Amino acid sequence: MRVQRKYAETFQRLVDKRCVDNVRMLIVDSVQRAKAGHPVTTLGMADVGYVLYRHVMRYNPRNSKWFNRDRFVLSAGHGCLLQYVYLHIAGFQSVQGL
């Protein structure tokens, strides 16, 4: 049983790493396509965004006005792409044109 748990935890870490790596590539592609932007903050915070959107926050992209939803407020202007990318991945229609 312990061995299975160890393999499951290792597998989950690999999946999490692959997800964050894919988000980073989406960030790089977005900046390159726009021919503008500051990706450093966004790339550095990709892990934080992943943990928040995957494991912590409660939200519903189909009902963005849900009263008890969690809100992600980001005041760093250079990092706003992080918010757009995770909203896009989460399925919010307002940012599907990325």
N, C-alpha and C positions, 0 to 999 in steps of 0.2 A: 504494500500500500504506500509506503514511504517513497519507494522508487517511482511509482506512478505520479505521485504528487510533485516530486522533484522534476520529472520530465514535463509535467503540465506547467509548472512555474517557469521552466526554461523556455518552453514553447511560447508562453504568453509574453515573456520578455522579448523574444525574437519578433513576435507579431507587433508588439508595441514599438520596437525600434524601426521595423519596416514601415509602419504607419507614419511615424514622425519623419523618417527619411523621405517618404512620398510627399508629405506636406512641405518639407523644405524644397523639394524640386518644384512643386507647384508655385511656391513663393518666388523662386529664382526665375521660373518661366514667366510669371506675371510681371515681374520687374523688367525682364528683358523685352517682353511684348509691349509694355507701356513705354519703353525707352526712357524711364524715369523712376525715381524712388530710392529709398534707403533701406535695403534689405537686412542690414546687420541686426537691428533690434528684433525684427520679425524672425529671422533665422535663430537667434539666440533664445527666443521665447517659445519656439515651436513645441518643446517638451512640456512647458507649462500649459500652453493652450490645449495640448492633447490630453493631459491629465484632467484639466478642468472639464472639457467637453465630453470626454469619454467616461470619467469615473466620478465626477463630483456634481456637475450642474444638472438641474432638472429643467427641461424645456420641451416644447412641442412645435416643430416648424409649421404644422398645419393650423395651429392656433397661437399666433404670436402675441395675442392679447390676453393669454391665460393669466389669471390673477396671481397665482402662486409660483410663477416661473422664476428661475434665477436669472439675473442679469449680469452680463459681462461688460464692465465699464473699463475702457482703456483710454487713459489720458495722454499717453505718449503718441504724438502725431506721427512720428516715424514708424511706429509699430502698428498703425491702423490696418495694414494689409493682413496682419495676423488675424484680426477680428473678421475681416471680409472672407478670408480663406476658410476659417472654421465655420462661419455662417453658411458659406457655400456648401461645404462638405456635410454639414448637418441637415441641409435640404431646405433652407429658407429661400423662398421664391424671389425675394427682393434682391438677391445677389447671385442669381443663377447665370448672369451674363459674364462671369469672370473668364 
